[in-house]
Every structure is written in structure tokens, then in C-alpha cells.
Amino acid sequence: MLKTLVIVIIAYVSLYGYSDEKIEELCMQLKIIPASKAIVQWERVFSSDTRMKRYAIDKLELDVQNALKLYLIEHAADSSQPMVPGL
């Protein structure tokens, strides 16, 4: 739990501009793979406090959550630009 909190704090401090690279770094720190879920599934994650806690998204500020949600939806498995590790 403490490790997750430290990661979230470090991620927040480094996310000043919300560029794709910084959001991508946040995904790596939180161990979130955008293409692991479809668009609808990511929307469900962000609509539930319980699901957001599972990924430690609930500890991020609202504007960071919104930027992360947009990034995950843009790179979801069924999007036009899925983001898959190693490709």
C-alpha cells in the first residue's frame, strides 16, 4: 500500500504537462496496459470507486484522472491506435 502511494506521488509530481509520454510513464508505474481492455471496460473502471482503487487511480487528482482516462480510451484494445507493449 505504501509502495503504491509513493508511486502515485512520484507519478503526480512528474505529470506536469500531461503529455502522452508522461501519461505513458504513469501507466507503466501503475502497471496499466491500455490495450488490456476495450473502451467500454476502461469507462467502467473510471465509473467505479472500487475499480479505480484496484489500479490506484483514485489517489490521483481529478485532472490527472481525466488525462489518464482519455489516454487509456484512445489506446484501448478496440481503438484505432491500440497501445500494446513491445510494438
C-alpha atoms as a printed R data frame, in Angstrom:
   type eleno elety resid chain resno       x      y       z
1  ATOM     1    CA   MET     A     1   0.000  0.000   0.000
2  ATOM     2    CA   LEU     A     2   2.788  2.408   0.915
3  ATOM     3    CA   LYS     A     3   4.680  1.468  -2.248
4  ATOM     4    CA   THR     A     4   1.608  2.260  -4.358
5  ATOM     5    CA   LEU     A     5   1.172  5.605  -2.621
6  ATOM     6    CA   VAL     A     6   4.818  6.526  -3.235
7  ATOM     7    CA   ILE     A     7   4.494  5.573  -6.908
8  ATOM     8    CA   VAL     A     8   1.355  7.668  -7.247
9  ATOM     9    CA   ILE     A     9   3.006 10.684  -5.621
10 ATOM    10    CA   ILE     A    10   6.077 10.390  -7.837
11 ATOM    11    CA   ALA     A    11   3.860  9.988 -10.879
12 ATOM    12    CA   TYR     A    12   1.816 13.039  -9.949
13 ATOM    13    CA   VAL     A    13   4.875 15.221  -9.450
14 ATOM    14    CA   SER     A    14   6.287 14.186 -12.836
15 ATOM    15    CA   LEU     A    15   2.988 14.736 -14.704
16 ATOM    16    CA   TYR     A    16   3.139 18.494 -15.041
17 ATOM    17    CA   GLY     A    17   2.244 18.776 -18.753
18 ATOM    18    CA   TYR     A    18   0.103 15.649 -19.206
19 ATOM    19    CA   SER     A    19   1.845 14.823 -22.469
20 ATOM    20    CA   ASP     A    20   1.388 11.338 -23.884
21 ATOM    21    CA   GLU     A    21   4.904 10.430 -22.732
22 ATOM    22    CA   LYS     A    22   4.126 11.424 -19.153
23 ATOM    23    CA   ILE     A    23   0.797  9.621 -19.148
24 ATOM    24    CA   GLU     A    24   2.558  6.595 -20.648
25 ATOM    25    CA   GLU     A    25   5.097  6.741 -17.791
26 ATOM    26    CA   LEU     A    26   2.232  6.872 -15.303
27 ATOM    27    CA   CYS     A    27   0.688  3.794 -16.927
28 ATOM    28    CA   MET     A    28   3.985  1.951 -16.570
29 ATOM    29    CA   GLN     A    29   4.341  2.998 -12.917
30 ATOM    30    CA   LEU     A    30   0.783  1.889 -12.162
31 ATOM    31    CA   LYS     A    31   1.268 -1.257 -14.299
32 ATOM    32    CA   ILE     A    32  -1.689 -0.367 -16.535
33 ATOM    33    CA   ILE     A    33  -1.671 -1.587 -20.132
34 ATOM    34    CA   PRO     A    34  -4.077  0.488 -22.253
35 ATOM    35    CA   ALA     A    35  -4.749 -2.322 -24.736
36 ATOM    36    CA   SER     A    36  -5.619 -4.775 -21.964
37 ATOM    37    CA   LYS     A    37  -9.216 -3.531 -22.004
38 ATOM    38    CA   ALA     A    38 -11.764 -2.279 -24.512
39 ATOM    39    CA   ILE     A    39 -13.076  1.300 -24.419
40 ATOM    40    CA   VAL     A    40 -16.238  0.292 -22.546
41 ATOM    41    CA   GLN     A    41 -14.193 -1.558 -19.941
42 ATOM    42    CA   TRP     A    42 -11.979  1.497 -19.266
43 ATOM    43    CA   GLU     A    43 -15.097  3.636 -18.917
44 ATOM    44    CA   ARG     A    44 -16.381  1.139 -16.331
45 ATOM    45    CA   VAL     A    45 -13.106  1.337 -14.405
46 ATOM    46    CA   PHE     A    46 -13.425  5.113 -14.134
47 ATOM    47    CA   SER     A    47 -17.103  4.955 -13.170
48 ATOM    48    CA   SER     A    48 -16.496  2.813 -10.077
49 ATOM    49    CA   ASP     A    49 -14.529  3.812  -6.975
50 ATOM    50    CA   THR     A    50 -13.787  0.157  -6.247
51 ATOM    51    CA   ARG     A    51 -12.334 -0.434  -9.706
52 ATOM    52    CA   MET     A    52 -10.329  2.799  -9.548
53 ATOM    53    CA   LYS     A    53  -8.835  1.676  -6.213
54 ATOM    54    CA   ARG     A    54  -7.744 -1.595  -7.825
55 ATOM    55    CA   TYR     A    55  -5.451  0.395 -10.150
56 ATOM    56    CA   ALA     A    56  -4.615  3.156  -7.580
57 ATOM    57    CA   ILE     A    57  -6.262  5.703  -9.889
58 ATOM    58    CA   ASP     A    58  -8.399  7.011  -7.028
59 ATOM    59    CA   LYS     A    59  -5.310  8.584  -5.413
60 ATOM    60    CA   LEU     A    60  -4.642 10.813  -8.440
61 ATOM    61    CA   GLU     A    61  -6.096 14.297  -8.753
62 ATOM    62    CA   LEU     A    62  -9.176 14.703 -10.922
63 ATOM    63    CA   ASP     A    63  -7.379 16.393 -13.818
64 ATOM    64    CA   VAL     A    64  -4.751 13.621 -13.882
65 ATOM    65    CA   GLN     A    65  -7.535 11.016 -13.766
66 ATOM    66    CA   ASN     A    66  -9.232 12.691 -16.733
67 ATOM    67    CA   ALA     A    67  -5.994 12.818 -18.737
68 ATOM    68    CA   LEU     A    68  -5.311  9.161 -17.914
69 ATOM    69    CA   LYS     A    69  -8.848  8.139 -18.865
70 ATOM    70    CA   LEU     A    70  -8.563  9.912 -22.218
71 ATOM    71    CA   TYR     A    71  -5.199  8.246 -22.895
72 ATOM    72    CA   LEU     A    72  -6.474  4.776 -21.957
73 ATOM    73    CA   ILE     A    73  -9.565  5.141 -24.144
74 ATOM    74    CA   GLU     A    74  -7.515  6.440 -27.088
75 ATOM    75    CA   HIS     A    75  -5.195  3.415 -26.833
76 ATOM    76    CA   ALA     A    76  -7.703  0.734 -25.764
77 ATOM    77    CA   ALA     A    77  -7.763 -2.670 -27.450
78 ATOM    78    CA   ASP     A    78 -10.666 -1.761 -29.744
79 ATOM    79    CA   SER     A    79  -9.470  1.780 -30.550
80 ATOM    80    CA   SER     A    80  -7.895  2.869 -33.819
81 ATOM    81    CA   GLN     A    81  -4.484  3.143 -32.103
82 ATOM    82    CA   PRO     A    82  -4.139  0.335 -29.541
83 ATOM    83    CA   MET     A    83  -1.061  0.625 -27.337
84 ATOM    84    CA   VAL     A    84   0.481 -2.823 -26.837
85 ATOM    85    CA   PRO     A    85   3.792 -3.331 -25.014
86 ATOM    86    CA   GLY     A    86   6.617 -4.385 -27.294
87 ATOM    87    CA   LEU     A    87   5.166 -2.994 -30.512
